Amino acid sequence: MKTVYDFSVKDRKGKYVSLKEYANEVLLIVNTATKCGFTPQYEELEKLYEKYHSQGFEILDFPCNQFGQQAPGTDESIHNFCKLTYGTEFPRFKKLKVNGEDADPLYKFLQQQKGFAGWDESHPLTPVLEKLLSEADPDYKQKADIKWNFTKFLINKKGMVVARFEPTESIENISKQIEELL
């Protein structure tokens, strides 16, 4: 059976990294953007990282410019912004595409494993996303593609995708599931 360990991705310098390097760790794979309404989640993600990293938890950050061009700049400028603004210490990779024909193979795999998880109706950005996406595609909820920045995939220590969280999901809910896997 295929796992995330079967994939290699490029680090922000363009060097290939096998995800086998993260074997036996719990992973949270996130597509991010620096100019998004969800960008402040970097702060919450860094807190998760600090809390669980020593227990075998890793966050893999993949900047993506496919949603409203909200990840402008070079890989290095994105990295510097995240370090300086949010103090992030978790690994950041080369900007990639998460949807479409030229989507990164890792993201094609993640979507095959877990489809759209639904919005948290209590989140203030849910109505905005709902309107934007349903106008573009009334059937968007039936499709597994990534809907927006800060979609997260939780991976267990065997490299299997166990959950998908849309950007409106609370970090507390994600934290509980991370604890269960550690």
C-alpha positions, -999 to +999 in steps of 0.1 A: +000+000+000+013+035-009+021+060+019+035+095+020+069+079+024+067+069-013+071+106-023+100+131-026+095+168-025+118+198-031+130+218-001+130+256-005+165+254-021+153+230-048+170+198-033+149+167-033+139+153+001+124+119+005+095+119+030+110+086+043+132+110+063+100+115+084+092+078+090+079+070+125+068+106+131+033+121+131+031+147+103+009+176+095+012+186+059-001+221+051-004+242+020+002+278+031+001+314+019+016+346+033-011+370+022-043+351+032-070+356+058-057+324+073-020+334+074-022+341+112-025+303+116+012+302+112+013+313+149-010+285+160+010+260+139+042+271+155+027+266+189+017+230+179+052+224+166+068+236+198+044+216+220+047+182+201+080+183+181+101+166+209+075+138+209+079+129+173+057+155+155+066+174+124+048+201+103+057+202+066+049+236+051+042+238+013+036+274+001+010+275-027+000+305-049-031+289-065-057+306-043-060+343-051-023+346-057-018+348-019+017+334-018+037+358-039+074+361-038+103+336-039+107+306-017+133+324+003+112+356+008+083+335+020+106+316+044+120+349+057+085+364+062+074+333+082+105+333+104+105+370+111+067+375+114+056+342+131+089+327+144+083+295+126+108+267+130+092+238+111+104+228+077+092+248+047+094+234+012+095+248-024+063+265-035+041+240-054+007+235-070-018+214-051-046+212-077-048+206-115-029+186-140+005+199-128-003+194-091+025+179-071+022+141-070+022+142-031-009+164-032-026+143-058-021+113-034-033+133-004-065+142-021-071+106-032-068+095+004-091+122+020-116+143+002-131+176+013-139+175+050-164+204+051-163+238+067-166+247+104-199+266+101-189+288+131-158+302+115-161+338+103-146+331+069-169+301+061-196+323+044-169+340+023-154+308+011-188+292+006-199+320-016-166+323-036-163+286-042-200+278-049-202+306-075-171+292-093-184+256-090-218+247-075-206+211-070-173+220-053-181+201-021-183+168-040-147+171-053-115+161-034-094+190-046-079+215-022-103+243-016-081+270-001-048+278+017-041+261+051-057+228+043-041+203+065-035+165+063-026+145+094-003+115+088+003+087+113+037+072+121+032+046+093+029+073+067-009+069+062-033+098+058-057+097+088-075+130+086-080+161+065-088+195+080-101+224+061-086+259+069-117+267+091-110+237+115-100+248+150-064+241+159-077+226+192-095+198+173-063+191+153-042+191+185-064+165+200-060+142+171-022+147+170-021+137+207-040+105+199-014+096+173+016+104+194 
